[in-house]
Amino acid sequence: MEQKKVLQKIPTNIITGFLGVGKTTTILTILQHKPAHERWLVIVNEFGEVSIDHIAFEGSSTEQQNLAIKYVAGGCICCTANLPLQTTLTQSIRQVKPHRILIEPTGIAHPEAIIDVLQSEFLSKVIDLRATLCLINPQQLVQDKYFDDDVYQDQITLADVLIANKIDLAGKVLTEKFVNWAKALFPPKIVIAAVEKGDIDLSWLDIEPYPHRKALHTDAHAQMKHTPNNHNEQDLSIPLVGQPLRREGHSLNTYGCGWVFSPDEIFQKNQLLAVLDSLKGFERIKGVFRISEKHWIFVNKTGEEPLNECSIAYRRDSRIEIIALKPAIWQILEKQIMDCRKLDETSIDLPSFAIPLTIKK
């Protein structure tokens, strides 16, 4: 008598955390330790009008080594009836046949709706939902604006593994404050940890989730104005020199603007970094810029932290996405960035004397 083949479910983790806590960096670090023989699927969802987060994975040392990166367009995947997430998951599982799935929602996503999708009648037959990991920045513990946010609270509430990231920036006192605060949470966390640069223990991925976690604010998103982003990466036309493509958005009490610049435009590195580092009052600044014929850099700034930059293998256009909690005069910011372009071969890399743009809190 022929035995039926047992379907092997796919271990799946959600990696949550508010804007700028280092989710992408953490996933990149995880992927550096991925078993070479396993096929992994990473699903990236970004809130902004212009896709940036997926760029960090392009050209990484893990690319083409049994790794598939899928970008979910259409806005926050915990909204719009989760259709973009369901469609991407279903198609990707059939195409990739992954041994593990990592899901990175946007920083303002409510985890409960994503968990519900993964535990739905169809997907629960193929998905083995493991621990939900939540990253926080210990510096957020002393800022009321985060704890006044229902989504932020539920990201923490629904986490099985709670991780303080960027402890090198937070310092010893805030890190200890995080540990003491996290230990008092109920239901208790399975793991409480503090790391630098997303360097987590891979064994945490296989932790079984606590079965009785419930959101405190299930209607958090329903109470916020939300206009889904229906843009696709394929919809982006190639901008002309001097005529960047700009997309503005307003959803879930945040304001964002993204730009895509002509692939032919080259930016003066020092001047560009000075301008971006001078910007105050923004939640997140993330982008990639061409600074020479064959060199691109990735830039990232969260809140009032210093701007970070590094080389990246991305080799197409230049682009940036900026997110704020209040409206900004995007035209002024666009001019400051455009003024950083190298207009001819004789241009030199000069320091910036631009007037800093600040959003008042």
C-alpha positions as CSV (number, residue, x, y, z in Angstrom):
1,M,0.0,0.0,0.0
2,E,1.4,3.3,-1.1
3,Q,2.2,5.8,1.7
4,K,1.1,9.4,1.4
5,K,3.9,11.9,1.2
6,V,3.8,14.2,4.3
7,L,3.9,17.9,3.4
8,Q,6.8,19.7,5.0
9,K,5.6,23.1,6.2
10,I,7.8,26.1,5.7
11,P,9.3,27.8,8.9
12,T,8.3,31.4,8.7
13,N,9.2,34.4,10.8
14,I,7.8,38.0,10.9
15,I,10.5,40.6,11.7
16,T,8.7,43.7,13.0
17,G,9.8,47.1,14.4
18,F,9.0,50.7,13.9
19,L,10.6,52.9,11.3
20,G,14.4,52.9,11.4
21,V,15.1,50.3,14.0
22,G,17.3,48.3,11.7
23,K,15.0,45.5,10.3
24,T,16.7,45.4,6.9
25,T,20.2,45.3,8.5
26,T,19.1,42.5,10.8
27,I,17.8,40.4,7.9
28,L,21.0,41.0,5.9
29,T,23.0,39.8,8.9
30,I,20.8,36.7,9.2
31,L,21.3,35.9,5.5
32,Q,25.1,36.0,6.0
33,H,24.7,32.9,8.1
34,K,22.0,31.1,6.0
35,P,22.8,27.5,5.3
36,A,24.2,27.5,1.7
37,H,22.1,24.5,0.6
38,E,18.8,26.0,1.7
39,R,16.5,28.2,-0.4
40,W,15.2,31.2,1.5
41,L,12.5,33.6,0.6
42,V,12.5,37.2,1.9
43,I,9.4,39.3,1.5
44,V,9.9,43.0,1.9
45,N,7.1,45.5,2.2
46,E,7.8,49.2,2.2
47,F,5.5,52.1,3.2
48,G,7.1,54.7,1.1
49,E,6.1,56.0,-2.4
50,V,9.5,54.9,-3.9
51,S,11.0,51.5,-3.2
52,I,14.3,51.7,-1.3
53,D,14.5,48.8,1.1
54,H,14.7,46.1,-1.5
55,I,17.9,47.8,-2.9
56,A,19.8,46.8,0.2
57,F,19.5,43.2,-0.8
58,E,20.7,43.7,-4.4
59,G,24.2,42.7,-5.0
60,S,24.6,41.4,-1.5
61,S,27.0,38.5,-0.9
62,T,24.0,36.2,-0.6
63,E,22.4,37.1,-3.9
64,Q,21.9,34.2,-6.3
65,Q,22.8,31.7,-3.6
66,N,19.4,30.1,-3.0
67,L,17.9,33.4,-2.0
68,A,14.8,35.0,-3.5
69,I,13.8,38.6,-2.6
70,K,10.2,39.6,-3.3
71,Y,9.0,43.2,-2.9
72,V,5.3,43.7,-2.0
73,A,3.9,46.9,-3.5
74,G,0.5,48.3,-2.8
75,G,1.1,49.9,0.6
76,C,1.2,48.4,4.1
77,I,0.6,44.7,3.9
78,C,-1.5,44.6,7.0
79,C,-4.1,46.7,5.2
80,T,-6.0,46.3,1.9
81,A,-7.4,43.0,3.0
82,N,-3.8,41.6,2.9
83,L,-4.3,40.7,-0.8
84,P,-0.8,41.8,-1.9
85,L,0.8,39.6,0.8
86,Q,-1.4,36.6,0.1
87,T,-0.7,36.8,-3.7
88,T,3.0,37.3,-3.2
89,L,3.3,34.4,-0.8
90,T,1.2,32.0,-2.9
91,Q,3.1,32.8,-6.1
92,S,6.6,32.8,-4.4
93,I,6.1,29.5,-2.6
94,R,5.2,27.8,-5.9
95,Q,8.1,29.4,-7.7
96,V,10.9,29.3,-5.1
97,K,9.8,26.3,-3.0
98,P,11.7,27.8,0.0
99,H,13.0,26.1,3.1
100,R,12.4,29.3,5.1
101,I,10.5,32.5,4.7
102,L,11.3,35.9,6.4
103,I,8.7,38.7,6.2
104,E,9.8,42.3,6.8
105,P,6.7,44.5,7.1
106,T,6.8,48.2,6.9
107,G,7.6,50.0,10.1
108,I,4.0,51.1,10.7
109,A,2.5,47.7,10.0
110,H,0.2,46.0,12.6
111,P,1.5,42.4,13.1
112,E,-1.8,40.8,14.0
113,A,-3.3,41.1,10.5
114,I,-0.2,39.5,9.0
115,I,-0.3,36.7,11.6
116,D,-3.9,36.1,10.7
117,V,-3.0,35.8,7.0
118,L,-0.3,33.2,7.8
119,Q,-2.7,31.2,9.9
120,S,-5.5,31.3,7.4
121,E,-7.1,28.1,6.3
122,F,-5.0,27.8,3.1
123,L,-1.6,29.2,4.1
124,S,-1.6,27.4,7.5
125,K,-1.4,24.1,5.5
126,V,2.0,25.2,4.1
127,I,3.3,27.7,6.6
128,D,4.8,26.8,10.0
129,L,4.7,30.2,11.8
130,R,7.6,30.5,14.2
131,A,8.6,33.3,16.6
132,T,7.7,36.8,15.7
133,L,10.7,39.0,16.3
134,C,10.4,42.7,17.2
135,L,13.3,45.2,17.1
136,I,13.2,48.4,19.0
137,N,15.7,51.2,19.5
138,P,16.3,51.7,23.3
139,Q,16.3,55.5,22.7
140,Q,12.6,55.2,21.9
141,L,11.9,54.3,25.6
142,V,12.3,57.9,26.6
143,Q,10.1,59.4,23.9
144,D,6.4,59.5,24.6
145,K,5.5,59.8,20.9
146,Y,6.3,56.1,20.4
147,F,4.3,54.8,23.4
148,D,1.4,57.0,22.4
149,D,1.2,55.0,19.1
150,D,-1.1,52.0,19.3
151,V,0.7,50.1,16.4
152,Y,4.1,50.5,18.2
153,Q,2.6,49.1,21.4
154,D,1.1,46.1,19.5
155,Q,4.3,45.4,17.7
156,I,5.9,44.9,21.1
157,T,2.8,43.0,22.6
158,L,2.7,40.5,19.8
159,A,6.5,39.7,19.8
160,D,7.8,36.4,21.0
161,V,11.4,37.7,20.8
162,L,12.0,41.3,21.8
163,I,15.4,42.7,20.7
164,A,17.0,46.0,21.5
165,N,19.0,47.0,18.5
166,K,21.6,49.7,18.1
167,I,22.8,49.4,21.7
168,D,26.1,50.8,20.6
169,L,24.3,54.1,20.0
170,A,21.9,53.8,22.9
171,G,24.5,53.3,25.6
172,K,24.6,51.2,28.7
173,V,22.0,53.1,30.8
174,L,19.3,52.9,28.2
175,T,20.1,49.3,27.4
176,E,19.7,48.4,31.0
177,K,16.4,50.4,31.1
178,F,15.2,48.3,28.1
179,V,16.0,45.0,29.8
180,N,14.3,45.9,33.0
181,W,11.2,47.2,31.2
182,A,11.0,44.2,28.9
183,K,11.2,41.7,31.8
184,A,8.1,43.3,33.3
185,L,6.0,42.8,30.2
186,F,3.1,40.4,30.2
187,P,2.6,37.9,28.7
188,P,6.4,37.4,29.1
189,K,8.7,37.4,26.2
190,I,10.4,34.1,25.3
191,V,13.7,35.9,24.6
192,I,14.8,39.4,25.6
193,A,18.1,40.4,23.9
194,A,20.3,43.4,23.2
195,V,22.4,43.5,20.0
196,E,24.4,45.8,17.8
197,K,23.8,46.0,14.0
198,G,21.1,43.3,14.0
199,D,23.5,40.6,15.0
200,I,21.0,38.1,16.4
201,D,21.2,34.5,17.3
202,L,19.7,32.4,14.4
203,S,18.3,29.9,16.9
204,W,15.7,32.4,17.9
205,L,14.1,31.9,14.4
206,D,13.0,28.4,15.4
207,I,11.4,29.3,18.7
208,E,7.7,28.2,18.9
209,P,5.4,31.2,19.3
210,Y,3.6,31.9,22.5
211,P,0.0,30.7,21.8
212,H,-2.0,33.3,23.6
213,R,-0.7,36.7,22.5
214,K,-3.4,39.2,21.7
215,A,-3.2,42.7,20.3
216,L,-4.3,45.5,22.6
217,H,-5.4,47.7,19.8
218,T,-6.8,45.6,17.0
219,D,-8.4,48.6,15.3
220,A,-5.3,50.8,15.4
221,H,-5.1,51.1,11.6
222,A,-8.8,51.4,11.1
223,Q,-8.7,54.7,13.1
224,M,-6.1,56.2,10.9
225,K,-6.4,57.7,7.5
226,H,-4.9,55.3,5.0
227,T,-4.6,55.8,1.2
228,P,-3.0,52.6,-0.1
229,N,0.0,53.0,-2.3
230,N,-0.9,51.4,-5.6
231,H,2.4,52.2,-7.3
232,N,4.6,49.4,-8.7
233,E,8.3,49.5,-9.4
234,Q,7.5,48.7,-13.0
235,D,5.4,51.9,-13.2
236,L,8.4,54.1,-12.7
237,S,9.4,55.9,-15.9
238,I,13.1,56.8,-16.4
239,P,13.5,60.4,-15.4
240,L,15.2,62.9,-17.6
241,V,18.3,64.7,-16.4
242,G,17.2,67.6,-14.2
243,Q,13.7,66.4,-14.0
244,P,13.4,63.9,-11.1
245,L,10.3,61.9,-10.6
246,R,8.6,62.9,-7.3
247,R,5.9,61.0,-5.5
248,E,4.2,62.3,-2.4
249,G,2.1,60.3,0.0
250,H,0.1,60.6,3.2
251,S,-1.1,57.5,5.1
252,L,-1.4,56.3,8.6
253,N,-0.6,59.7,10.1
254,T,2.7,59.9,8.3
255,Y,3.8,62.0,5.3
256,G,6.3,60.8,2.8
257,C,8.0,61.9,-0.4
258,G,10.2,59.8,-2.7
259,W,12.4,60.9,-5.7
260,V,13.9,59.0,-8.5
261,F,16.7,60.7,-10.4
262,S,18.1,60.2,-13.9
263,P,20.6,57.3,-14.1
264,D,22.9,59.8,-15.8
265,E,23.1,62.2,-12.9
266,I,26.1,62.0,-10.5
267,F,26.1,63.6,-7.1
268,Q,28.9,65.3,-5.1
269,K,29.3,63.0,-2.2
270,N,30.5,65.4,0.6
271,Q,27.9,68.1,-0.3
272,L,25.1,65.5,-0.5
273,L,25.9,63.9,2.8
274,A,26.1,67.3,4.5
275,V,22.7,68.3,3.2
276,L,21.1,65.0,4.3
277,D,22.7,65.0,7.7
278,S,21.5,68.6,8.3
279,L,17.8,67.6,8.0
280,K,16.0,67.6,11.3
281,G,12.6,66.4,12.4
282,F,12.2,63.6,9.9
283,E,11.4,60.0,11.0
284,R,13.5,58.3,8.3
285,I,15.7,59.2,5.4
286,K,16.9,56.4,3.1
287,G,18.3,56.4,-0.4
288,V,20.9,55.4,-2.9
289,F,23.0,57.8,-5.0
290,R,25.5,57.6,-7.8
291,I,28.6,59.6,-6.8
292,S,31.0,58.6,-9.7
293,E,30.9,56.7,-13.0
294,K,31.0,53.4,-11.2
295,H,30.3,54.0,-7.6
296,W,26.9,54.2,-5.7
297,I,26.4,54.8,-2.0
298,F,23.5,53.8,0.3
299,V,22.5,56.5,2.9
300,N,20.3,56.0,5.9
301,K,19.3,58.3,8.8
302,T,16.7,57.6,11.5
303,G,15.4,60.5,13.6
304,E,18.2,62.5,15.1
305,E,20.8,59.8,14.7
306,P,23.9,60.6,12.6
307,L,23.6,59.8,8.9
308,N,25.1,56.5,7.8
309,E,26.5,55.8,4.4
310,C,28.2,52.8,2.7
311,S,29.0,51.5,-0.7
312,I,26.4,49.4,-2.5
313,A,26.3,47.2,-5.5
314,Y,23.1,48.7,-6.9
315,R,23.8,50.1,-10.4
316,R,20.7,51.8,-11.8
317,D,19.2,55.2,-10.8
318,S,19.6,57.4,-7.8
319,R,16.6,57.6,-5.4
320,I,15.6,58.6,-1.9
321,E,12.5,58.3,0.3
322,I,11.9,60.7,3.3
323,I,9.2,60.1,5.9
324,A,7.9,62.6,8.5
325,L,5.1,62.9,11.0
326,K,4.1,66.3,9.7
327,P,3.9,67.9,6.3
328,A,7.1,69.2,4.8
329,I,7.9,71.6,1.9
330,W,9.2,68.9,-0.4
331,Q,10.1,71.4,-3.2
332,I,12.7,73.1,-1.0
333,L,14.2,69.7,-0.1
334,E,14.3,68.7,-3.7
335,K,16.2,71.8,-4.7
336,Q,18.8,71.2,-1.9
337,I,19.4,67.6,-3.2
338,M,19.4,68.7,-6.9
339,D,22.1,71.4,-6.0
340,C,24.4,68.5,-5.0
341,R,24.7,67.2,-8.5
342,K,27.9,67.3,-10.5
343,L,27.0,69.5,-13.4
344,D,30.2,68.8,-15.5
345,E,33.5,67.0,-15.3
346,T,35.2,70.0,-13.6
347,S,32.9,69.9,-10.6
348,I,34.7,69.3,-7.4
349,D,33.4,67.8,-4.1
350,L,32.8,70.8,-1.9
351,P,31.3,71.0,1.5
352,S,27.6,72.1,1.6
353,F,26.5,75.5,2.9
354,A,22.8,74.8,2.4
355,I,20.4,76.1,5.0
356,P,19.2,73.1,7.1
357,L,15.6,72.1,6.6
358,T,13.8,71.4,9.9
359,I,10.3,70.2,10.6
360,K,8.9,71.6,13.8
361,K,7.6,69.0,16.2
